Amino acid sequence: MFDTNLLDILCCPETRGKLKLASDEIIAKVNNAISAGSAKNVAGEKVSEPLTEALTTEDGSREIGRAHV
């Protein structure tokens, strides 16, 4: 479980914008892209593990996830 107190100090590494917990809908969307083989990380590498938790920018333009390991 993500400690939501961290949201006060974390920011998007690309935009420096505020983050929020991603909705189940966003996690499902990203996991569908992972299953389809079309999800890539910022380094351009294929993502193969489904996300269990994720953060998104407040405007929804970026997602940052964590896979269950």
N, C-alpha and C positions, 0 to 999 in steps of 0.2 A: 504494500500500500504506500502510495506517495505521500510524503509529509507536506501538506499544503502550506505550511509556514515558510517553506523554501521559495514559494512563488513571490514573496516580498523581495528576495535578493537575486533570483535568477532572471535572465533575460535571453532573448533569442540571440544566438551567436552571429547571425547574419544581419539582422535589422536593429538589434539592441532594444526591440520592443518588449512590452510586458507579455508574460505567458499566462495561460490558464490550462486547466485540465481539459483534455480532449473528450468530447462526447463519445458515447458508444457508437453513434452514427459515423463519426470521423474514423474511429478505430476500425470499424467494419469496412469502410471504404478503402483504407490503407491496406488492411489485411486481404481484401479482394484483389488489389493490385499486386500484392506479394504472391498470392496464390496463382495469379495469371502470369507471373514472371516479369511484370513490367515495372516493379518498384526498384528504385535505385537510391543509394545514399548520396550525400553531397560529393563524395569522391568518385561517383559514377559506377560504384560496384553494386551488383545485384543484391537485393535484400531477400533472404530466404526464410528467416524466422518470423512468425506472426507476432504482432505486438500484443501485449497484455495491458500496457498503460502507455499513455502518450500525453505530451503537452502540445499546445498549439498557440500561435500568436493570437492576441486578442482579436485581430482582424481576420483570423483564419487563413492567412496566406502561407503559413509554414507549419509543419508538424515535426515534432521531435518525439521519438518513441523508444520504448524499452521492451525488448523481447523477453519472454519467460525463459530463463536458463536454468 
